Amino acid sequence: MTLFIRTIFALVLLLVVGGAITVFWNIENRLPSISYNEFLTILDKDEVTEVRLQGNEIALKDTFGREFAAYSPDIAALLPKLLDKGVIITGGADDSARIWRLAESAVPVMLILLVWYSLLRNQAADYSESEDKDKHARFAPQAMHKPVTFRDVAGVPEAKEELLEVIDFLQRPKKYSRLGAVIPRGILFQGPPGTGKTLIARAIAGESGVPFFSISGSDFVEMFVGVGASRVRELFKEAKKHTPCIVFIDEIDAVGGRRSSGNIAGGQDERGQTLNALLVEMDGFSTDDTIIILAATNRPDILDPALLRPGRFDRQINILPPDVKGRLQILQVYAQKMALSDSVNLEKVARSTPGFTGAELASLMNEAALIAGRKGDSAIRPEHFDIAKDRILMGVERKGLVISEKDRKTMAYHEAGHAVLAKFLPETDPIHKITIIPRGKALGHTQQLPLTERHAYAKEYLLSRITILMGGRASEEICLSQQTTGAEDDFRQAVDLATKMVCQWGMTDKIGTMSYIRDDGAFLGEQLSRNAYSEETGRIIDREVKTLVESCYREARRILTAEQDFLVYLADMLLVNETLDLEEMEIIYECTAKKRREGASGASGDEKDMACTLSATG
């Protein structure tokens, strides 16, 4: 604790003690009180020699030298009596009483103010100390013991190609300056979380070999207005001392959010000042200052337009989840540090992970290694990748969950309904695995594996997707004559997909080629907003969505009714094995087709043969 703070607390303590002494002194020296009737009695006996009047209060002294205090309801009527008795009359309170009364009222106020002031100074002193302690670490170029290079970055070839000239400029600035070229002031990486935005920034610093300053956008903003702006100035002051260099601001949306109009205060005012300081510093570079500002965000939709204009962030590079080729390259980078079995096919793993980001692929490799180590294996095998993928996508297997036989049967028919429709509908992704083993929130799962990357979806594919989602409820109604809550998530996905078909992609005749939903350009989930439309249009949209979903449900019931024997056998095999893959599903279908050709009615011996066949293939 500093000397100043100790002094403040000493003063506060003295004031508290002084106030207590004042209160006790007043109590101790307060005159004894008598009633007005007693005062009149003493006055009539000519025992009162002196009175002091203050308002309606009376302080009196009698012939015995005693002092008393009384209260008179009518001083004007009392004065003639006092004069007749020859009593000495004085007015007002004495100076000492006035001082003590003033002290009584002032001490509590001063005590509150001093305590508040000392706490504020204490917080400011601690903040100043932490600022001084962290300033050097925050605004010093980071030393990378193992520099990241582009060999450590995979799956983003377009971004790497875009950044090669920036690296060349940092290494050989005269090559461009003699032609009159100016290095880009800022480069903004935007994309979903986990796609490698920070890794690419570090790779640029590692490739160019220049000092690298890294700071998060949230580090600029504090509760004290003006602190963020001073931090921005300090950062760029240090960067200019180490030119050429790279300044990387991660999560810039924390400080570069869109400014609102009107009077703002508090945190918004602090953010506005910090953003203004950042804009000024980016404009204040001289042509000799070779400083590149790199920034990363997954919320480009909320950034201030002044931050994105040319001359500040000249280039905006989208870092999106990799395609199958990019995923294979990322897996190969991580596989260099892993002990993989010869049976592992990384290309197959890449195809089975559509939509995975680089961070998710790294987690997949690590989970597979942990599972292999837990089982005591010397190398990572394909089954370890399957278990790791299920754990990432659906959660940990819930081995302790007790499920009744009736619920297991419901789950088996539900998942079998999805799988049968995926086999017979056109434009669908092939089945990869069917399971009724509970994981995470899901009690069962039917996983489809796309053969190729899809960048545009046909209407037929989308309708088949909705129909597959309806297959769980349809199977329960056809085979078990019941409805359960297991189809809740299926219905939600189906309605969302049908809504996009109607409102966003113009795939219905009544709505036509109109788009009533727009994408706000965010990367944190789907940030969709609806355009304005009339109530009549809203009713038409609701009817079209309902028509789409109901027609797909009727199609699901039609197919499952026609293939009910296959559906039943598939559900029975799921109850036996709990997990089936595509090959086992095809064996069940061939057995069902053979049985149809032979015209059998369903002997139990055939079911046992199928179960044995499945056990042999598994």
Buried (B, 14 or more C-beta within 10 A) or exposed (E): EEEEBEEBBEEBEEBBEEBEEBBEEBEEEEBEEBEBEEBBEBBEEEBBBEBBBEEEBBBBBBEEEEEBBBEBEEEEEBBEEBEEBEBEEEEEBEEEBEEBEEBEEEBEEBBEEBBEEBEEBBEEBEBEEEBEEEEEEBBEBEEEEEBBEBEBBBBBEEBBEEBEEBBBBBEEBEEBBEEEEEBBBBBBBBBBEBBBBBBBBBBBBBBBEBBBBBBBBBBBBBEEBEBBBBBBBBBBEBBBEBBBBBBBBBBBBBBBBEBEEEEEEEEEEBBBBBBBBBBEBBEEBEEEBBBBBBBBBBBBBBBBEBBBEEEBBBBBBBBBBBBBBBBBBBBEBBBEEBEBBEEBEBEEBBBBBBEBBBBBBBBBBEBBBBBBEEEEBEBBBBBBBBBBBBBBBBEEBBEEEEBEEEBBBBBBBBBBBBBBBBBBBEEBBEBBBBBBBBBBEBBBBBBBBBEEBEEEBEEEBBBBBBBBBBBBBBBBBBBBEEEBEBBEEBBEBBBBBBBBBBBBBBBBEEBEEBEBBEEEEBBEEEBBEEEEBEEEBEEBBEEBBEBBBEBBBEBBBEBBEEBBEBBBBBBBBBBEBBBBBBEBBBBBBEBBEEBEEEEEEEEEEBBEEBBEBBEEEE
